[in-house]
Amino acid sequence: MEGFDWLFFAEISLAGLGSGGLLALTGLAFVIIYKATRVVNLAIGELLMISAYVFFAFAAGMNLPIWAAILGAVVASGLIGALIERTMIRPMLGEAAISTFMVTVGLSSILVGIVELVWTADPRRLPEFMPSDPVLLGPAMVAPKVFYGFLVTALLIAAVLVVFRFWRGGVALRATASDQAAAYSMGINVPRVFSLAWTVAAMIAAVAGIVVGAIGGISSTMGVFGLSVLVVVIVGGLDSVVGALVGGLLVGLVEAWAGAYLGGEFKMIATFSLLVLVLLLRPYGLFGTHDIERL
């Protein structure tokens, strides 16, 4: 098209893929919990938020080296995930799905309250730990934090997929996700698999939270990020890992294009318009199975 700025379009698209990678990573954490436990975790954005604040406490409050702060935040987040599963989710086994869903709604408010009590509601900046030199991909320039954030995200997603393909715990999680009764009959400790799913998902959310916080800062409203993640997993399919990855990149691109060409106020409208369109055409998501129960 004559007069169309293809360079600007490329730069916007690359930025969209960068944010989409973070959505895909967090969507992967959501899907891991859903596949193993059939729990729709509405507090995934707040898990991301609390992890970013734990990193902030280690890096800025305790002045730990960045690598130690990241490791500490990931481990602490995993422990938080295990604690949530043991104290809030496991007692709800056998209850109606809507009851467990409402527990996660309450959990999101609890985590926001903890952050505001400890760190107040004021936005904060994380210590700088990413390279600051602009990144050029051909003629297109990409913000360094977006580029390196996407790189970390892609490497982590690949690592998680490989680990869960060959690691014994990953095999047990996939078996439980396929058929809990069959997993019990094969001697798999299903409650332990539930705990594993929440622990791993919280650790993945921790990495996403640190990267999101490094790009845009942290605040008690970071949980809003979880709304976009919810769109991602519904568009891709609640029980589909591939759907989370494709959905994340797709939503990231749609948000970037809408924000650049229509205005920032249209980003959320475009995102939820995509959600409605996909649900009208494929109610179970792009890659989801047909027997998913919607809340």
VOBA-1610 file (N, C-alpha, C; in pm, whole numbers, padded with zeros to 5 digits, always signed):
BEGIN
Met+00085-00120+00000Met+00000+00000+00000Met+00088+00125+00000Glu+00062+00211-00094Glu+00143+00332-00108Glu+00118+00426+00009Gly+00227+00475+00066Gly+00217+00567+00178Gly+00210+00500+00314Phe+00199+00368+00316Phe+00192+00297+00444Phe+00332+00284+00501Asp+00348+00317+00629Asp+00480+00314+00695Asp+00507+00172+00745Trp+00573+00093+00659Trp+00599-00047+00694Trp+00701-00060+00806Leu+00796+00034+00816Leu+00895+00028+00923Leu+00827+00048+01059Phe+00736+00145+01067Phe+00662+00169+01191Phe+00578+00045+01226Phe+00514-00013+01123Phe+00434-00133+01146Phe+00520-00247+01200Ala+00641-00262+01144Ala+00730-00368+01190Ala+00771-00346+01335Glu+00803-00221+01369Glu+00845-00192+01506Glu+00731-00215+01605Ile+00610-00174+01568Ile+00493-00196+01654Ile+00467-00346+01670Ser+00481-00420+01562Ser+00457-00565+01566Ser+00560-00635+01654Leu+00686-00593+01645Leu+00790-00652+01730Leu+00763-00623+01877Ala+00719-00499+01905Ala+00683-00466+02043Ala+00565-00550+02090Gly+00468-00572+02000Gly+00353-00654+02034Gly+00392-00798+02061Leu+00486-00851+01983Leu+00534-00987+02007Leu+00608-00996+02140Gly+00678-00886+02177Gly+00747-00884+02305Gly+00650-00894+02421Ser+00545-00811+02419Ser+00444-00817+02526Ser+00364-00946+02517Gly+00342-00994+02393Gly+00269-01119+02375Gly+00344-01237+02434Gly+00477-01233+02427Gly+00556-01340+02488Gly+00535-01348+02638Leu+00524-01233+02703Leu+00498-01231+02848Leu+00357-01283+02878Leu+00261-01247+02793Leu+00126-01300+02809Leu+00126-01452+02790Ala+00202-01500+02693Ala+00209-01643+02668Ala+00273-01716+02786Leu+00378-01657+02843Leu+00444-01720+02958Leu+00350-01730+03076Thr+00279-01621+03106Thr+00184-01623+03217Thr+00066-01714+03185Gly+00025-01716+03058Gly-00081-01808+03017Gly-00040-01952+03036Leu+00089-01982+03014Leu+00140-02117+03037Leu+00124-02156+03184Ala+00153-02062+03275Ala+00134-02088+03417Ala-00013-02116+03448Phe-00102-02039+03387Phe-00246-02059+03406Phe-00288-02198+03358Val-00242-02236+03239Val-00283-02364+03180Val-00230-02482+03261Ile-00108-02471+03313Ile-00052-02579+03395Ile-00143-02608+03513Ile-00191-02503+03581Ile-00282-02522+03694Ile-00414-02580+03648Tyr-00468-02526+03538Tyr-00599-02573+03493Tyr-00594-02718+03446Lys-00490-02753+03370Lys-00481-02889+03318Lys-00471-02991+03431Ala-00395-02959+03535Ala-00373-03055+03643Ala-00489-03059+03741Thr-00549-02944+03772Thr-00645-02938+03883Thr-00785-02896+03841Arg-00801-02850+03716Arg-00929-02798+03667Arg-00975-02675+03748Val-00879-02601+03801Val-00909-02478+03873Val-00882-02358+03782Val-00984-02273+03764Val-00966-02147+03690Val-00910-02045+03788Asn-00780-02019+03777Asn-00711-01934+03875Asn-00716-01787+03831Leu-00814-01715+03883Leu-00828-01574+03848Leu-00721-01487+03914Ala-00644-01543+04007Ala-00542-01466+04079Ala-00405-01476+04013Ile-00398-01522+03888Ile-00268-01539+03824Ile-00194-01405+03812Gly-00267-01297+03785Gly-00204-01165+03777Gly-00149-01120+03911Glu-00219-01154+04019Glu-00173-01116+04153Glu-00054-01201+04196Leu-00047-01326+04152Leu+00073-01407+04178Leu+00195-01344+04111Leu+00175-01297+03989Leu+00281-01226+03916Leu+00322-01101+03993Met+00224-01028+04046Met+00250-00904+04119Met+00329-00929+04247Ile+00286-01025+04328Ile+00352-01050+04456Ile+00495-01095+04434Ser+00519-01170+04326Ser+00655-01215+04294Ser+00745-01097+04260Ala+00692-01002+04185Ala+00770-00883+04149Ala+00807-00804+04274Tyr+00714-00796+04371Tyr+00744-00724+04494Tyr+00844-00799+04581Val+00840-00931+04581Val+00940-01009+04654Val+01078-00985+04595Phe+01086-00982+04462Phe+01213-00949+04396Phe+01259-00810+04436Phe+01166-00715+04438Phe+01199-00578+04479Phe+01255-00575+04622Ala+01194-00653+04712Ala+01240-00658+04850Ala+01382-00713+04859Phe+01410-00818+04781Phe+01544-00877+04784Phe+01648-00786+04720Ala+01612-00726+04603Ala+01710-00648+04527Ala+01731-00508+04583Ala+01619-00438+04614Ala+01629-00299+04661Ala+01632-00291+04813Gly+01553-00374+04881Gly+01547-00368+05027Gly+01666-00432+05094Met+01709-00551+05046Met+01819-00624+05108Met+01950-00611+05030Asn+01945-00542+04916Asn+02064-00517+04834Asn+02137-00645+04793Leu+02059-00749+04766Leu+02120-00872+04717Leu+02162-00854+04571Pro+02261-00931+04526Pro+02293-00929+04382Pro+02169-00967+04301Ile+02162-00915+04179Ile+02042-00937+04097Ile+02014-01086+04078Trp+02119-01164+04050Trp+02096-01307+04028Trp+02039-01373+04152Ala+02088-01332+04270Ala+02039-01390+04395Ala+01896-01345+04423Ala+01865-01219+04390Ala+01729-01168+04410Ala+01629-01240+04320Ile+01670-01265+04194Ile+01582-01337+04101Ile+01559-01479+04151Leu+01668-01546+04188Leu+01657-01684+04238Leu+01570-01688+04363Gly+01594-01594+04455Gly+01515-01590+04579Gly+01368-01565+04552Ala+01338-01475+04457Ala+01197-01445+04425Ala+01128-01565+04362Val+01199-01637+04275Val+01140-01754+04210Val+01112-01864+04313Val+01209-01889+04401Val+01189-01991+04505Val+01077-01951+04600Ala+01078-01825+04644Ala+00973-01777+04735Ala+00836-01786+04671Ser+00828-01754+04542Ser+00701-01762+04472Ser+00653-01907+04464Gly+00745-02000+04439Gly+00708-02140+04438Gly+00652-02186+04571Leu+00713-02139+04680Leu+00663-02174+04814Leu+00525-02114+04838Ile+00505-01991+04789Ile+00373-01928+04802Ile+00268-02008+04726Gly+00304-02052+04605Gly+00212-02133+04527Gly+00176-02263+04597Ala+00277-02329+04655Ala+00252-02454+04727Ala+00164-02430+04850Leu+00188-02319+04919Leu+00108-02285+05038Leu-00037-02258+05001Ile-00058-02185+04891Ile-00194-02156+04846Ile-00267-02285+04812Glu-00199-02375+04741Glu-00263-02501+04702Glu-00300-02583+04826Arg-00210-02587+04923Arg-00233-02673+05040Arg-00340-02617+05132Thr-00346-02485+05146Thr-00437-02426+05245Thr-00570-02380+05187Met-00573-02345+05057Met-00694-02289+04999Met-00758-02376+04891Ile-00676-02446+04813Ile-00729-02520+04698Ile-00760-02665+04735Arg-00669-02732+04804Arg-00690-02873+04834Arg-00815-02897+04919Pro-00845-02812+05018Pro-00969-02833+05093Pro-01096-02821+05008Met-01083-02762+04887Met-01200-02743+04800Met-01219-02860+04703Leu-01133-02963+04710Leu-01148-03077+04621Leu-01286-03140+04638Gly-01352-03166+04528Gly-01485-03226+04533Gly-01597-03125+04541Glu-01564-02998+04567Glu-01667-02894+04572Glu-01699-02845+04431Ala-01805-02767+04421Ala-01845-02713+04291Ala-01734-02625+04234Ala-01719-02628+04101Ala-01613-02551+04036Ala-01625-02402+04066Ile-01748-02351+04075Ile-01767-02208+04101Ile-01716-02171+04239Ser-01723-02264+04336Ser-01674-02236+04471Ser-01522-02216+04469Thr-01451-02305+04399Thr-01305-02292+04390Thr-01267-02166+04313Phe-01345-02136+04209Phe-01321-02014+04132Phe-01331-01891+04223Met-01431-01888+04309Met-01449-01774+04399Met-01337-01766+04503Val-01279-01881+04539Val-01164-01880+04628Val-01048-01804+04563Thr-01026-01826+04433Thr-00918-01755+04365Thr-00950-01606+04352Val-01078-01572+04339Val-01117-01431+04337Val-01080-01366+04470Gly-01113-01434+04580Gly-01076-01383+04712Gly-00926-01377+04730Leu-00855-01477+04677Leu-00709-01479+04688Leu-00648-01357+04621Ser-00702-01316+04507Ser-00648-01199+04437Ser-00658-01074+04525Ser-00771-01059+04595Ser-00788-00943+04683Ser-00694-00951+04802Ile-00673-01070+04854Ile-00582-01088+04968Ile-00440-01048+04929Leu-00395-01092+04812Leu-00259-01060+04768Leu-00241-00910+04745Val-00342-00845+04687Val-00336-00700+04669Val-00328-00630+04805Gly-00409-00676+04901Gly-00408-00618+05034Gly-00274-00633+05102Ile-00209-00750+05087Ile-00077-00772+05147Ile+00025-00675+05089Val+00024-00659+04957Val+00118-00569+04892Val+00099-00426+04940Glu-00027-00380+04948Glu-00052-00242+04989Glu-00022-00220+05136Leu-00039-00322+05219Leu-00003-00309+05361Leu+00148-00302+05381Val+00222-00381+05305Val+00368-00388+05324Val+00440-00278+05247Trp+00401-00254+05121Trp+00475-00162+05036Trp+00395-00037+04998Thr+00271-00023+05045Thr+00178+00084+05009Thr+00136+00069+04863Ala+00045+00156+04819Ala-00007+00147+04682Ala+00074+00230+04584Asp+00182+00294+04630Asp+00261+00379+04541Asp+00339+00295+04440Pro+00340+00337+04312Pro+00420+00265+04212Pro+00569+00273+04247Arg+00643+00171+04208Arg+00787+00167+04234Arg+00860+00118+04110Arg+00990+00150+04105Arg+01073+00104+03995Arg+01166-00006+04045Leu+01181-00109+03965Leu+01276-00214+03999Leu+01417-00167+03963Pro+01518-00220+04032Pro+01656-00187+03994Pro+01683-00226+03849Glu+01761-00144+03780Glu+01791-00172+03640Glu+01889-00289+03631Phe+01853-00390+03553Phe+01944-00504+03537Phe+01949-00555+03394Met+01875-00491+03303Met+01879-00530+03162Met+01966-00432+03084Pro+02031-00479+02976Pro+02107-00387+02890Pro+02018-00274+02839Ser+02076-00157+02822Ser+01997-00039+02783Ser+02023+00007+02640Asp+02116-00059+02570Asp+02144-00019+02432Asp+02031-00063+02339Pro+01987+00025+02248Pro+01879-00012+02155Pro+01917-00135+02073Val+01817-00215+02040Val+01839-00337+01962Val+01783-00314+01822Leu+01865-00342+01721Leu+01822-00327+01582Leu+01803-00465+01519Leu+01683-00488+01464Leu+01655-00609+01388Leu+01631-00565+01245Gly+01739-00566+01165Gly+01731-00505+01033Gly+01717-00355+01051Pro+01625-00291+00980Pro+01604-00147+00998Pro+01514-00112+01117Ala+01450-00212+01176Ala+01354-00188+01284Ala+01426-00183+01419Met+01387-00085+01502Met+01446-00072+01635Met+01347-00126+01739Val+01400-00204+01833Val+01319-00262+01939Val+01373-00212+02073Ala+01281-00176+02164Ala+01322-00134+02298Ala+01400-00249+02363Pro+01515-00219+02425Pro+01600-00327+02478Pro+01529-00413+02582Lys+01450-00352+02670Lys+01382-00431+02773Lys+01280-00526+02711Val+01212-00479+02608Val+01115-00565+02539Val+01186-00680+02471Phe+01298-00652+02405Phe+01372-00756+02333Phe+01427-00861+02429Tyr+01497-00816+02533Tyr+01557-00912+02626Tyr+01451-00982+02710Gly+01341-00913+02737Gly+01230-00978+02807Gly+01172-01090+02724Phe+01156-01066+02592Phe+01105-01170+02502Phe+01204-01286+02493Leu+01333-01255+02491Leu+01435-01359+02483Leu+01430-01450+02606Val+01421-01388+02724Val+01411-01466+02848Val+01283-01551+02847Thr+01174-01489+02803Thr+01046-01560+02797Thr+01053-01681+02705Ala+01109-01663+02585Ala+01118-01772+02488Ala+01204-01886+02542Leu+01318-01852+02604Leu+01406-01955+02659Leu+01338-02031+02773Leu+01265-01959+02859Leu+01198-02025+02971Leu+01085-02116+02921Ile+01008-02068+02825Ile+00900-02151+02771Ile+00957-02279+02711Ala+01066-02266+02635Ala+01129-02384+02576Ala+01178-02480+02684Ala+01239-02424+02789Ala+01290-02508+02898Ala+01176-02581+02969Val+01067-02510+02994Val+00953-02572+03062Val+00895-02686+02979Leu+00881-02663+02849Leu+00825-02766+02762Leu+00915-02889+02757Val+01046-02869+02753Val+01139-02982+02751Val+01135-03058+02883Val+01138-02983+02995Val+01136-03046+03126Val+01010-03129+03146Phe+00895-03072+03110Phe+00770-03144+03130Phe+00750-03257+03028Arg+00832-03257+02925Arg+00826-03369+02830Arg+00902-03490+02881Phe+01016-03466+02950Phe+01103-03577+02987Phe+01115-03601+03137Trp+01088-03498+03219Trp+01101-03514+03365Trp+00987-03599+03418Arg+01018-03683+03518Arg+00917-03773+03574Arg+00798-03696+03631Gly+00827-03584+03699Gly+00718-03503+03754Gly+00630-03445+03644Gly+00693-03408+03532Gly+00616-03357+03420Gly+00528-03463+03358Val+00580-03586+03350Val+00500-03697+03298Val+00380-03723+03390Ala+00404-03718+03522Ala+00294-03739+03618Ala+00190-03629+03605Leu+00235-03506+03582Leu+00140-03395+03567Leu+00056-03413+03442Arg+00120-03455+03331Arg+00045-03474+03208Arg-00053-03591+03220Ala-00011-03695+03294Ala-00101-03809+03314Ala-00222-03768+03398Thr-00197-03689+03502Thr-00307-03642+03587Thr-00400-03551+03508Ala-00343-03468+03423Ala-00425-03377+03342Ala-00514-03455+03246Ser-00464-03569+03196Ser-00542-03647+03101Ser-00658-03720+03169Asp-00629-03783+03284Asp-00732-03862+03352Asp-00690-03883+03498Gln-00754-03810+03591Gln-00715-03821+03731Gln-00738-03961+03786Ala-00850-04024+03750Ala-00880-04158+03800Ala-00775-04258+03753Ala-00738-04249+03625Ala-00636-04338+03572Ala-00501-04313+03639Ala-00470-04186+03666Ala-00344-04153+03734Ala-00340-04215+03874Tyr-00453-04207+03947Tyr-00461-04272+04078Tyr-00434-04422+04064Ser-00496-04484+03966Ser-00483-04630+03950Ser-00341-04671+03914Met-00263-04579+03855Met-00124-04608+03819Met-00028-04578+03932Gly-00082-04540+04049Gly+00002-04514+04165Gly+00056-04373+04176Ile+00005-04281+04093Ile+00050-04141+04099Ile-00017-04071+04216Asn+00062-04000+04293Asn+00010-03923+04406Asn-00052-03794+04351Val-00182-03798+04324Val-00248-03686+04256Val-00244-03556+04339Pro-00272-03560+04471Pro-00260-03435+04547Pro-00120-03374+04540Arg-00018-03459+04536Arg+00118-03407+04523Arg+00138-03342+04385Val+00076-03399+04284Val+00083-03340+04150Val+00013-03204+04149Phe-00101-03193+04220Phe-00168-03064+04232Phe-00073-02959+04291Ser-00003-02998+04399Ser+00091-02906+04463Ser+00204-02869+04368Leu+00252-02969+04292Leu+00358-02943+04194Leu+00312-02843+04090Ala+00189-02859+04043Ala+00137-02768+03940Ala+00133-02625+03991Trp+00083-02604+04111Trp+00077-02469+04167Trp+00216-02413+04193Thr+00307-02497+04238Thr+00443-02451+04265Thr+00512-02407+04138Val+00508-02492+04035Val+00574-02459+03908Val+00509-02338+03843Ala+00375-02332+03845Ala+00306-02218+03785Ala+00343-02087+03854Ala+00353-02090+03987Ala+00391-01970+04061Ala+00534-01928+04028Met+00623-02025+04008Met+00762-01992+03973Met+00770-01931+03834Ile+00690-01985+03741Ile+00685-01926+03606Ile+00630-01785+03613Ala+00524-01766+03692Ala+00465-01632+03708Ala+00566-01536+03769Ala+00655-01587+03854Ala+00756-01500+03916Ala+00848-01441+03810Val+00894-01524+03717Val+00982-01473+03610Val+00907-01369+03526Ala+00781-01400+03492Ala+00701-01305+03416Ala+00684-01174+03492Gly+00658-01184+03622Gly+00639-01064+03704Gly+00763-00977+03709Ile+00880-01040+03720Ile+01005-00965+03725Ile+01029-00891+03594Val+01002-00961+03482Val+01024-00898+03350Val+00923-00786+03327Val+00795-00812+03359Val+00693-00708+03344Val+00727-00587+03431Gly+00770-00612+03555Gly+00807-00504+03645Gly+00929-00427+03597Ala+01024-00496+03536Ala+01143-00429+03484Ala+01109-00337+03368Ile+01007-00375+03291Ile+00969-00293+03174Ile+00884-00174+03215Gly+00783-00196+03300Gly+00687-00089+03329Gly+00677-00048+03474Gly+00763-00102+03562Gly+00752-00071+03703Gly+00650-00161+03771Ile+00642-00152+03903Ile+00550-00237+03978Ile+00454-00151+04060Ser+00334-00203+04079Ser+00233-00137+04161Ser+00131-00241+04202Ser+00043-00204+04292Ser-00059-00298+04338Ser-00167-00324+04234Thr-00162-00251+04122Thr-00259-00272+04014Thr-00204-00364+03904Met-00087-00423+03926Met-00028-00511+03825Met-00117-00629+03793Gly-00205-00665+03886Gly-00292-00780+03865Gly-00384-00764+03746Val-00405-00638+03699Val-00487-00615+03580Val-00429-00690+03461Phe-00299-00713+03464Phe-00233-00791+03359Phe-00299-00928+03345Gly-00353-00978+03457Gly-00419-01108+03455Gly-00543-01112+03369Leu-00608-00995+03347Leu-00726-00992+03260Leu-00688-01027+03117Ser-00575-00971+03071Ser-00528-01004+02937Ser-00487-01150+02928Val-00430-01202+03037Val-00391-01344+03040Val-00514-01432+03031Leu-00621-01392+03100Leu-00746-01469+03094Leu-00800-01472+02951Val-00791-01359+02882Val-00832-01355+02741Val-00746-01450+02660Val-00615-01450+02686Val-00522-01534+02613Val-00560-01682+02623Val-00584-01729+02746Val-00608-01872+02764Val-00747-01912+02714Ile-00843-01821+02718Ile-00975-01853+02664Ile-00970-01855+02511Val-00898-01759+02452Val-00882-01757+02307Val-00808-01883+02260Gly-00700-01918+02330Gly-00621-02034+02289Gly-00683-02166+02326Gly-00760-02168+02435Gly-00816-02293+02487Gly-00763-02316+02628Leu-00854-02326+02724Leu-00813-02332+02864Leu-00716-02445+02894Asp-00724-02555+02821Asp-00641-02671+02853Asp-00531-02694+02751Ser-00496-02593+02672Ser-00399-02611+02565Ser-00274-02528+02588Val-00159-02595+02599Val-00031-02524+02611Val-00002-02449+02482Val-00022-02514+02369Val+00000-02448+02240Val-00093-02328+02227Gly-00218-02344+02272Gly-00313-02234+02267Gly-00268-02114+02348Ala-00208-02139+02466Ala-00158-02029+02549Ala-00047-01954+02477Leu+00041-02027+02409Leu+00153-01963+02339Leu+00104-01884+02218Val+00020-01946+02137Val-00033-01877+02018Val-00124-01762+02059Gly-00211-01786+02157Gly-00302-01683+02204Gly-00228-01563+02260Gly-00120-01588+02333Gly-00042-01477+02390Gly+00016-01387+02283Leu+00077-01449+02182Leu+00135-01370+02073Leu+00027-01296+01994Leu-00087-01363+01972Leu-00197-01300+01897Leu-00254-01180+01972Val-00279-01197+02101Val-00333-01086+02181Val-00232-00973+02190Gly-00104-01007+02205Gly+00000-00903+02209Gly+00003-00820+02083Leu-00010-00885+01967Leu-00012-00813+01840Leu-00137-00726+01827Val-00252-00781+01863Val-00377-00705+01852Val-00372-00581+01940Glu-00323-00596+02063Glu-00313-00481+02153Glu-00217-00376+02099Ala-00104-00421+02044Ala-00005-00327+01990Ala-00061-00252+01870Trp-00126-00323+01779Trp-00182-00258+01660Trp-00294-00162+01697Ala-00381-00203+01788Ala-00491-00116+01829Ala-00439+00010+01897Gly-00340-00009+01985Gly-00284+00107+02056Gly-00215+00204+01962Ala-00147+00152+01859Ala-00071+00239+01768Ala-00161+00310+01668Tyr-00261+00242+01615Tyr-00340+00297+01506Tyr-00476+00352+01549Leu-00526+00309+01663Leu-00656+00358+01709Leu-00647+00443+01835Gly-00541+00421+01914Gly-00527+00493+02039Gly-00526+00396+02157Gly-00456+00434+02263Gly-00441+00347+02378Gly-00571+00303+02440Glu-00675+00387+02432Glu-00803+00354+02493Glu-00874+00240+02420Phe-00827+00208+02298Phe-00891+00101+02221Phe-00824-00035+02241Lys-00715-00040+02317Lys-00644-00167+02332Lys-00733-00273+02397Met-00798-00237+02507Met-00881-00334+02577Met-01005-00370+02494Ile-01059-00270+02423Ile-01175-00298+02336Ile-01137-00399+02229Ala-01021-00381+02168Ala-00976-00472+02063Ala-00952-00612+02119Thr-00894-00618+02238Thr-00864-00748+02299Thr-00991-00827+02325Phe-01091-00762+02384Phe-01214-00835+02417Phe-01301-00857+02293Ser-01284-00773+02191Ser-01353-00799+02064Ser-01299-00927+02002Leu-01166-00946+02010Leu-01105-01070+01963Leu-01159-01189+02040Leu-01172-01173+02173Leu-01225-01281+02257Leu-01366-01320+02213Val-01452-01221+02194Val-01591-01249+02154Val-01594-01317+02018Leu-01513-01270+01923Leu-01511-01327+01789Leu-01469-01475+01793Val-01363-01504+01869Val-01315-01643+01878Val-01419-01731+01943Leu-01483-01684+02050Leu-01584-01765+02119Leu-01706-01791+02032Leu-01741-01693+01947Leu-01853-01714+01857Leu-01822-01822+01754Leu-01697-01826+01708Leu-01658-01922+01605Leu-01617-02056+01665Arg-01544-02052+01777Arg-01496-02175+01842Arg-01512-02157+01994Pro-01624-02195+02050Pro-01652-02172+02193Pro-01551-02234+02287Tyr-01478-02334+02241Tyr-01378-02401+02324Tyr-01237-02346+02301Gly-01225-02238+02225Gly-01094-02178+02198Gly-01030-02236+02073Leu-00922-02172+02028Leu-00858-02213+01903Leu-00803-02354+01910Phe-00748-02393+02026Phe-00686-02524+02039Phe-00743-02605+02155Gly-00850-02557+02217Gly-00907-02626+02332Gly-00988-02748+02293Thr-01009-02838+02389Thr-01091-02956+02364Thr-01238-02921+02378His-01324-03001+02318His-01467-02969+02309His-01541-02984+02441Asp-01484-03059+02537Asp-01560-03089+02658Asp-01529-02996+02774Ile-01470-02877+02745Ile-01441-02783+02853Ile-01571-02724+02907Glu-01581-02717+03039Glu-01698-02656+03101Glu-01669-02509+03128Arg-01752-02422+03077Arg-01736-02278+03099Arg-01807-02238+03227Leu-01745-02145+03300Leu-01809-02094+03422Leu-01904-01982+03385
//
